[in-house]
């Protein structure tokens, strides 16, 4: 018996990986991390501004959604607040 992280079976793990390929999450996660990078989750389990790569599990719930990467907190906050006003 194998364990695939927190997934119950291989099929669920594979489906999640495939979804990450399609929605760009995998591409973002392969870029080098920067100390000030921030991610805005516009649509997902918990929309908001995230520091670091936790946005994938906390903001998107490892599912699809809409997100964007920023190089600093101010730009991320401004983008999220602008989105919330629209």
C-alpha positions in Angstrom: 0.0 0.0 0.0 1.3 3.5 -0.9 0.4 6.9 0.5 0.3 9.9 -1.8 0.5 12.8 0.6 -2.9 13.5 2.0 -4.7 11.9 -1.0 -6.6 8.7 -0.4 -5.5 7.1 -3.6 -3.3 7.5 -6.7 -6.2 8.5 -8.9 -7.1 11.5 -6.7 -3.4 12.5 -6.5 -3.1 12.2 -10.3 -6.2 14.2 -10.9 -5.0 17.0 -8.6 -1.6 17.0 -10.3 -3.2 17.2 -13.7 -5.4 20.2 -12.6 -2.3 21.9 -11.3 -0.7 21.6 -14.7 -3.8 23.0 -16.4 -4.3 26.0 -14.2 -0.7 27.1 -13.9 0.0 26.2 -10.3 2.8 23.8 -11.1 4.5 26.4 -13.3 4.4 29.0 -10.4 5.7 26.5 -7.9 8.7 25.6 -10.1 9.9 29.3 -10.2 12.5 30.2 -7.6 10.8 31.6 -4.5 11.7 35.2 -3.6 11.7 36.6 0.0 8.9 39.1 -0.7 6.7 37.2 -3.1 3.0 37.4 -2.4 0.1 35.6 -4.1 -3.4 36.9 -4.5 -6.2 34.3 -4.7 -9.1 36.0 -6.4 -11.3 32.9 -6.7 -10.7 29.8 -4.5 -11.5 28.2 -1.2 -10.3 31.4 0.7 -9.6 34.5 -1.4 -7.0 36.8 0.0 -3.3 37.8 0.0 -0.8 35.1 0.9 2.9 35.2 1.7 4.8 32.3 0.3 3.5 29.2 -1.4 0.8 28.3 1.1 -1.7 29.9 -1.2 -2.0 26.6 -3.0 -3.3 24.7 -0.1 -4.9 27.4 2.0 -6.3 29.8 -0.7 -7.0 27.4 -3.5 -7.4 24.1 -1.6 -5.2 22.4 -4.2 -8.0 23.0 -6.7 -8.4 25.5 -9.5 -9.1 29.1 -9.0 -7.8 32.4 -10.0 -4.5 33.7 -8.6 -1.6 36.0 -9.4 1.9 36.4 -8.2 3.4 39.7 -7.0 6.9 40.8 -5.9 5.7 42.7 -2.9 3.0 43.1 -0.3 1.8 46.6 -1.4 1.1 45.5 -5.0 -0.6 42.4 -3.8 -2.8 44.3 -1.4 -3.7 46.9 -4.0 -4.6 44.3 -6.5 -6.8 42.4 -4.1 -8.6 45.5 -2.8 -9.2 46.7 -6.4 -10.7 43.3 -7.2 -12.9 43.4 -4.1 -14.3 46.8 -5.1 -15.2 45.6 -8.6 
